[in-house]
């Protein structure tokens, strides 16, 4: 195949196409579920009806005029790229960011890749004795992220398409109020949008994780829970009450010395998580909660938020 021509037709860089070609090689892909079964699967993955309708409208049927040869190649090789790292636990891009305004096939190409990997990763889960209920709860983060992306007017997906490869490879598990990512010596803790993060809910989730990983991954030895987040920024203590859920969550962690993260802007991540927008002017952001007011006032004062890492023993 002509990589330069493929890149041009996809509207992405040649380097992006070469990366997919190199990492996927001739490794096996995986088939999508039957189209007739897709609505029920999307429902189990908590995909909202409006998103599900778009996904079904762009379904890669044989002969569909929506699916050009280069799109079909990218879908097939993206599935192979992610599948080749089944069991891996690092961040992984499934492919280049696409011009999603071109239509549902372009907008949801990596959703189709995720759907093709559902049975693959559920097989991996079964091999590790993981209950099917945990599998579906974890994989349903797809629907949550699609809903957030819609709220963000399509601004959120470039991060989400890589984040969701963790679920599709058996790295991330949702256990109660928190999500956990397998690592080398630490279990990574992730916070998702799901109501109050009360100390009781956090403690119950941590206890579940303490039992889950030794049971299902007995050959892996973890010594600590770790987290990287703007939620661990001590500057929040200037604004939030001592008994707030965020402050009580922070107190669990011993922070690492601050280092400027490469390729990550904490101000952007705060706006993404708290307001679900990256482009709204500060003066137009809502100020309904103490946290919202803190974020806006801090940035309007010319200050910046910090991405901090911390850990505590299991």
C-alpha positions as CSV (number, residue, x, y, z in Angstrom):
1,X,0.0,0.0,0.0
2,X,1.1,3.6,-0.6
3,X,1.4,5.2,2.9
4,X,1.7,8.7,1.6
5,X,-1.5,8.3,-0.5
6,X,-3.3,6.7,2.5
7,X,-2.3,9.6,4.8
8,X,-3.4,12.2,2.3
9,X,-6.8,10.6,1.8
10,X,-7.2,10.3,5.6
11,X,-6.1,13.9,6.1
12,X,-3.4,12.9,8.7
13,X,0.3,12.9,8.7
14,X,2.4,10.2,7.0
15,X,4.1,9.6,10.4
16,X,0.8,8.7,11.9
17,X,0.0,6.2,9.2
18,X,3.5,4.7,9.3
19,X,3.1,4.2,13.1
20,X,-0.1,2.2,12.6
21,X,1.5,0.2,9.8
22,X,4.6,-0.5,11.9
23,X,2.8,-1.5,15.2
24,X,0.0,-3.5,13.6
25,X,2.1,-5.2,10.9
26,X,0.4,-8.3,9.7
27,X,-1.0,-9.1,13.2
28,X,-4.6,-10.5,13.4
29,X,-7.5,-8.1,13.6
30,X,-10.9,-9.1,15.1
31,X,-14.4,-9.0,13.5
32,X,-17.1,-6.6,14.5
33,X,-20.2,-8.1,16.1
34,X,-23.1,-8.8,13.8
35,X,-25.0,-5.7,13.0
36,X,-28.2,-7.2,14.2
37,X,-26.5,-7.7,17.6
38,X,-25.0,-4.3,17.8
39,X,-28.0,-2.4,19.4
40,X,-28.1,-4.7,22.4
41,X,-24.3,-4.5,22.8
42,X,-24.4,-0.7,22.6
43,X,-27.1,-0.7,25.3
44,X,-24.9,-2.9,27.6
45,X,-22.1,-0.5,27.0
46,X,-24.3,2.4,28.2
47,X,-24.2,4.2,24.9
48,X,-27.0,6.8,24.7
49,X,-29.7,6.4,22.0
50,X,-28.4,9.5,20.1
51,X,-24.9,8.2,20.0
52,X,-26.1,4.6,19.2
53,X,-28.1,5.9,16.3
54,X,-25.0,7.6,14.8
55,X,-22.9,4.5,15.3
56,X,-25.5,2.3,13.6
57,X,-25.9,4.8,10.7
58,X,-22.2,4.6,10.0
59,X,-21.9,0.9,10.4
60,X,-19.1,-0.5,8.2
61,X,-21.3,-2.7,6.1
62,X,-19.7,-4.4,3.1
63,X,-20.0,-2.0,0.1
64,X,-21.0,1.0,2.3
65,X,-20.1,4.2,0.4
66,X,-19.2,5.7,3.7
67,X,-16.2,3.4,4.1
68,X,-13.4,4.2,1.7
69,X,-10.5,1.7,1.3
70,X,-8.2,3.8,3.5
71,X,-10.9,4.0,6.3
72,X,-11.3,0.2,6.1
73,X,-7.6,-0.3,6.3
74,X,-7.3,2.0,9.3
75,X,-10.1,0.3,11.1
76,X,-8.7,-3.2,10.5
77,X,-5.1,-2.2,11.5
78,X,-6.2,-0.2,14.5
79,X,-8.0,-3.3,15.9
80,X,-4.9,-5.3,15.2
81,X,-2.6,-2.7,16.9
82,X,-4.6,-2.7,20.1
83,X,-5.2,-6.5,20.1
84,X,-1.4,-7.1,19.7
85,X,-1.0,-5.4,23.2
86,X,-3.7,-7.4,25.0
87,X,-2.8,-7.4,28.6
88,X,-0.7,-4.3,28.3
89,X,-1.2,-1.5,30.7
90,X,0.3,1.6,29.2
91,X,-1.4,4.4,27.3
92,X,-1.8,3.5,23.7
93,X,-3.1,5.5,20.7
94,X,-5.1,3.3,18.4
95,X,-4.4,5.6,15.5
96,X,-4.3,9.2,14.3
97,X,-6.9,11.8,15.2
98,X,-9.3,11.9,12.3
99,X,-11.3,14.8,10.8
100,X,-14.6,13.7,12.5
101,X,-16.7,16.3,10.8
102,X,-16.6,14.1,7.6
103,X,-19.4,11.9,8.9
104,X,-20.2,8.9,11.2
105,X,-17.6,6.6,9.8
106,X,-14.9,9.1,10.5
107,X,-16.4,10.2,13.8
108,X,-16.8,6.7,15.2
109,X,-14.0,4.7,13.6
110,X,-12.3,4.0,16.9
111,X,-15.7,3.1,18.5
112,X,-16.0,0.4,15.9
113,X,-12.5,-0.8,16.8
114,X,-13.6,-0.9,20.4
115,X,-16.7,-2.9,19.6
116,X,-14.6,-5.4,17.7
117,X,-12.4,-5.9,20.8
118,X,-15.2,-6.4,23.3
119,X,-15.3,-10.2,22.9
120,X,-11.5,-10.3,22.8
121,X,-11.1,-8.5,26.1
122,X,-14.0,-10.4,27.7
123,X,-12.1,-13.6,26.8
124,X,-9.0,-12.2,28.5
125,X,-11.2,-11.4,31.6
126,X,-12.6,-14.9,31.6
127,X,-9.1,-16.4,31.5
128,X,-8.4,-14.4,34.7
129,X,-11.6,-15.4,36.4
130,X,-13.1,-11.9,36.3
131,X,-16.9,-11.9,36.7
132,X,-18.8,-10.9,33.6
133,X,-20.6,-8.2,35.6
134,X,-17.2,-6.4,36.2
135,X,-16.4,-6.8,32.5
136,X,-19.5,-5.1,31.3
137,X,-19.4,-2.4,34.0
138,X,-15.8,-1.6,33.0
139,X,-16.4,-1.6,29.3
140,X,-19.5,0.6,29.7
141,X,-17.1,3.5,30.1
142,X,-17.5,3.8,26.3
143,X,-21.0,5.1,26.7
144,X,-19.9,7.6,29.4
145,X,-17.1,8.9,27.3
146,X,-19.3,9.3,24.2
147,X,-21.8,11.2,26.2
148,X,-19.1,13.5,27.6
149,X,-17.7,14.0,24.1
150,X,-21.1,15.1,22.9
151,X,-21.5,17.5,25.7
152,X,-18.0,18.9,24.8
153,X,-19.2,19.5,21.2
154,X,-16.7,16.8,20.0
155,X,-13.7,18.4,21.8
156,X,-13.0,15.5,24.1
157,X,-12.5,12.5,21.8
158,X,-8.8,12.7,21.0
159,X,-7.9,11.9,24.6
160,X,-10.8,9.4,25.0
161,X,-9.8,7.2,22.0
162,X,-6.5,6.4,23.7
163,X,-8.0,6.1,27.2
164,X,-10.4,3.5,26.1
165,X,-7.7,1.2,24.7
166,X,-6.8,0.5,28.4
167,X,-10.3,-1.1,28.9
168,X,-10.0,-3.0,25.6
169,X,-6.7,-4.5,26.7
170,X,-7.6,-5.6,30.2
171,X,-5.7,-2.9,32.0
172,X,-8.5,-0.8,33.6
173,X,-11.3,-2.1,35.9
174,X,-14.2,-0.2,37.4
175,X,-14.8,-1.3,41.0
176,X,-17.3,0.8,42.7
177,X,-16.6,4.6,42.8
178,X,-13.2,4.4,41.2
179,X,-11.4,2.8,38.3
180,X,-8.0,1.0,38.6
181,X,-5.2,0.6,36.2
182,X,-2.7,-2.2,36.4
183,X,0.9,-1.1,36.4
184,X,4.4,-2.2,37.4
185,X,4.4,-1.9,41.1
186,X,1.5,0.5,41.6
187,X,-2.2,0.3,40.9
188,X,-3.3,3.5,39.2
189,X,-6.4,5.2,40.6
190,X,-8.8,7.1,38.2
191,X,-11.8,9.2,39.1
192,X,-14.7,9.2,36.7
193,X,-17.9,11.3,36.6
194,X,-20.3,9.5,38.9
195,X,-21.8,11.5,41.6
196,X,-20.2,12.5,45.0
197,X,-16.8,11.0,45.8
198,X,-17.6,10.4,49.4
199,X,-15.0,8.9,51.8
200,X,-17.2,5.9,52.4
201,X,-17.6,5.2,48.6
202,X,-13.8,5.7,48.1
203,X,-13.0,3.4,51.0
204,X,-15.4,0.7,49.8
205,X,-13.9,0.8,46.3
206,X,-10.3,0.6,47.6
207,X,-11.2,-2.4,49.7
208,X,-12.7,-4.0,46.6
209,X,-9.5,-3.4,44.7
210,X,-7.4,-4.8,47.4
211,X,-9.2,-8.1,47.1
212,X,-9.6,-8.0,43.3
213,X,-6.1,-7.7,42.0
214,X,-4.5,-10.5,44.1
215,X,-7.4,-12.8,43.2
216,X,-7.3,-12.2,39.5
217,X,-3.7,-11.3,38.9
218,X,-1.8,-13.3,41.5
219,X,1.5,-13.1,39.7
220,X,1.5,-9.3,39.9
221,X,2.8,-7.7,43.0
222,X,1.5,-4.3,43.9
223,X,2.7,-2.2,46.8
224,X,0.8,1.1,46.5
225,X,-2.2,2.9,45.0
226,X,-1.1,5.9,42.9
227,X,-2.8,8.7,41.2
228,X,-1.9,11.6,38.9
229,X,-4.5,14.3,38.8
230,X,-5.2,18.0,39.2
231,X,-7.4,16.8,42.1
232,X,-4.2,16.3,44.1
233,X,-3.1,19.9,43.6
234,X,-2.6,21.4,47.1
235,X,-3.7,24.8,45.8
236,X,-7.3,23.5,46.0
237,X,-6.9,23.8,49.8
238,X,-7.0,27.5,49.4
239,X,-10.6,27.3,48.2
240,X,-12.3,24.2,49.4
241,X,-13.5,23.5,52.9
242,X,-11.6,21.0,55.1
243,X,-14.5,18.5,55.0
244,X,-14.9,18.5,51.2
245,X,-14.7,15.2,49.5
246,X,-11.8,16.4,47.3
247,X,-9.7,17.5,50.3
248,X,-10.4,14.2,52.1
249,X,-9.4,12.3,49.0
250,X,-6.2,14.3,48.8
251,X,-5.2,13.5,52.3
252,X,-4.9,9.8,51.5
253,X,-1.9,10.5,49.3
254,X,1.8,11.4,49.9
255,X,2.7,13.6,47.0
256,X,5.8,13.2,44.8
257,X,7.9,16.3,44.3
258,X,6.4,18.5,41.7
259,X,7.6,18.1,38.1
260,X,6.1,19.8,35.1
261,X,4.4,17.0,33.2
262,X,5.4,16.6,29.6
263,X,2.7,17.1,27.0
264,X,0.0,17.7,29.7
265,X,-1.6,21.0,30.7
266,X,-3.3,20.9,34.0
267,X,-5.4,24.0,33.3
268,X,-6.8,22.2,30.2
269,X,-7.5,19.1,32.2
270,X,-9.3,21.0,34.9
271,X,-11.6,22.7,32.3
272,X,-12.2,19.4,30.6
273,X,-13.3,17.6,33.8
274,X,-15.1,20.4,35.7
275,X,-16.8,22.3,32.9
276,X,-16.6,19.8,29.9
277,X,-15.4,22.6,27.6
278,X,-12.0,23.7,26.3
279,X,-13.0,26.8,24.4
280,X,-15.6,28.7,26.6
281,X,-14.2,32.0,27.9
282,X,-13.7,32.1,31.6
283,X,-16.3,34.9,32.1
284,X,-18.9,32.6,30.6
285,X,-18.3,29.5,32.6
286,X,-20.8,28.5,35.4
287,X,-20.1,29.5,39.0
288,X,-22.7,27.3,40.7
289,X,-20.3,25.3,43.0
290,X,-17.4,26.1,45.2
291,X,-15.1,24.1,42.9
292,X,-16.3,25.9,39.8
293,X,-15.7,29.3,41.4
294,X,-12.3,28.2,42.6
295,X,-11.2,27.1,39.2
296,X,-12.3,30.3,37.4
297,X,-11.0,32.7,40.1
298,X,-7.7,30.9,40.1
299,X,-7.2,31.2,36.4
300,X,-8.5,34.7,36.1
301,X,-5.9,35.7,38.7
302,X,-3.3,34.6,36.2
303,X,-2.4,31.5,38.3
304,X,-2.2,27.9,37.0
305,X,-3.3,24.5,38.2
306,X,-0.7,21.7,38.7
307,X,-0.9,18.1,37.8
308,X,0.4,16.2,40.9
309,X,1.2,12.6,41.5
310,X,0.9,10.8,44.8
311,X,0.6,7.4,46.3
312,X,-0.2,5.5,49.5
313,X,0.5,1.9,50.6
314,X,-2.0,-0.8,49.7
